[in-house]
């Protein structure tokens, strides 16, 4: 059964359909939360809260075909709430040493390069390219215009291109030593 039909059943009160949808999206939701929060315990808490809130309000879902967009929006809001709480609690963030950063860059692949993007660009890239959401749904999930989504994606592609080409050049020069 496709996601839209399951979402329609879930919004009609079918708990099993809701559970099936969440299981289908579990890895995607986890990756998004991990890319925003970093800490596994924060990811687990946020996923739990997201699923609970989604379950409690699934009956209010007007367009079942947008279930994925809707639940990602809930997740992003929950992540932002947790980050806001954390920033109020932590006056100073830990700053990684330059040596740690250099080691990290040697191991970078595309996913890690995406994780290094600024948050607005990272979220747009994940939703559009990794989750295959159309621009319109990304715009709805982020509560921005489609042109703003396009701009974020353009800037993200430019940044990724520079990052990956720099890494390739660095590997080539180390290999030639």
C-alpha positions in Angstrom: 0.0 0.0 0.0 1.4 3.4 -0.9 2.0 6.1 1.7 -0.9 8.3 0.7 -3.4 5.5 1.3 -1.8 4.6 4.6 -1.9 8.2 5.6 -5.6 8.4 4.8 -6.3 5.3 6.9 -4.1 6.8 9.7 -6.0 10.1 9.6 -9.2 8.1 9.8 -8.0 6.6 13.1 -6.2 3.4 12.0 -3.2 3.1 14.4 -1.6 0.3 12.5 -1.5 2.4 9.3 0.2 5.2 11.3 2.7 2.7 12.7 3.4 1.4 9.2 4.0 4.9 8.0 6.4 5.7 10.8 8.3 2.5 10.2 8.7 3.4 6.6 10.0 6.9 7.4 12.0 5.9 10.5 15.5 6.0 8.9 14.8 9.3 7.2 13.5 10.9 10.3 16.5 9.6 12.3 19.0 11.0 9.8 17.3 14.4 9.7 17.3 14.6 13.5 20.9 13.4 13.7 22.0 16.0 11.2 20.3 18.7 13.2 21.1 17.6 16.8 24.2 15.4 16.6 23.7 13.6 20.0 22.1 10.2 19.9 20.2 10.8 23.1 18.7 14.1 21.8 17.8 12.3 18.5 16.0 9.6 20.4 14.1 12.1 22.6 13.1 14.2 19.6 12.0 11.2 17.5 9.8 10.0 20.4 8.3 13.4 20.9 7.7 13.8 17.1 6.0 10.5 16.8 3.8 11.1 19.9 2.7 14.5 18.6 2.1 13.2 15.1 0.0 10.3 16.5 -2.1 12.7 18.7 -2.8 15.0 15.8 -2.9 12.7 12.7 -6.7 13.1 12.6 -6.1 16.8 11.8 -4.0 16.0 8.7 -6.0 17.5 5.8 -4.0 16.2 2.9 -2.8 12.6 3.4 -0.5 12.8 0.4 1.6 15.3 2.4 2.1 13.1 5.4 5.8 12.9 4.9 6.1 16.7 4.7 3.8 17.1 7.7 5.8 14.7 9.9 9.1 16.2 8.8 7.8 19.6 9.8 6.9 18.3 13.2 10.4 16.8 13.6 12.1 20.0 12.5 10.1 22.0 15.0 10.9 19.6 17.8 14.6 19.7 16.9 14.5 23.5 16.9 12.7 23.5 20.3 15.4 21.3 21.8 18.2 23.4 20.3 16.6 26.5 21.7 16.4 24.9 25.2 20.0 23.7 24.9 21.3 27.2 23.9 19.6 28.7 26.9 21.2 26.1 29.1 24.7 26.2 27.6 26.3 29.6 27.6 29.4 28.3 25.7 29.6 25.5 23.2 32.5 23.2 22.9 34.8 24.2 20.0 36.6 21.4 18.2 40.3 21.8 17.8 41.9 22.5 14.5 43.5 19.0 14.5 40.1 17.4 15.0 38.7 19.4 12.0 41.6 18.3 9.8 41.1 14.7 10.7 37.4 14.9 10.0 37.9 16.5 6.6 40.1 13.5 5.5 37.1 11.2 6.1 34.5 13.4 4.4 32.1 11.8 2.0 29.0 13.4 0.5 26.8 12.8 3.6 29.4 14.2 5.9 29.8 17.2 3.6 26.1 17.8 3.7 26.2 17.6 7.5 28.7 20.4 7.5 26.3 22.8 5.6 24.6 25.6 7.5 21.4 24.3 9.0 18.9 26.0 6.5 20.8 24.6 3.5 21.4 21.2 5.1 17.6 20.7 5.8 16.7 21.8 2.3 19.2 19.4 0.8 18.1 16.4 2.9 14.4 17.0 2.2 14.8 17.6 -1.5 17.7 15.3 -2.6 17.7 12.5 0.1 14.0 12.4 0.8 12.9 13.2 -2.8 10.4 15.8 -1.7 9.4 18.2 -4.5 10.3 21.9 -4.0 6.7 22.8 -3.1 6.6 20.3 -0.3 10.1 21.4 1.0 8.8 24.9 1.0 5.7 23.8 3.0 7.8 21.9 5.5 10.1 24.8 6.1 7.4 27.5 5.8 9.3 29.4 3.2 8.7 30.2 -0.5 9.7 27.9 -3.3 12.2 30.5 -4.6 13.8 30.5 -1.1 14.2 26.7 -1.3 15.8 27.0 -4.7 18.2 29.6 -3.4 19.2 27.5 -0.4 19.7 24.5 -2.7 21.8 26.6 -5.2 24.0 27.9 -2.3 24.3 24.4 -0.9 25.4 22.9 -4.2 28.0 25.6 -4.6 29.3 25.0 -1.1 29.4 21.2 -1.6 31.1 21.6 -5.0 33.9 23.7 -3.4 34.2 21.4 -0.4 34.4 18.2 -2.4 36.8 19.7 -5.0 39.1 21.0 -2.2 39.1 17.5 -0.6 39.9 15.9 -4.0 42.8 18.3 -4.5 44.1 17.7 -1.0 44.0 13.9 -1.5 45.8 14.2 -4.8 48.5 16.4 -3.4 49.0 14.0 -0.4 49.1 11.1 -2.8 51.9 12.8 -4.9 54.2 13.3 -1.9 
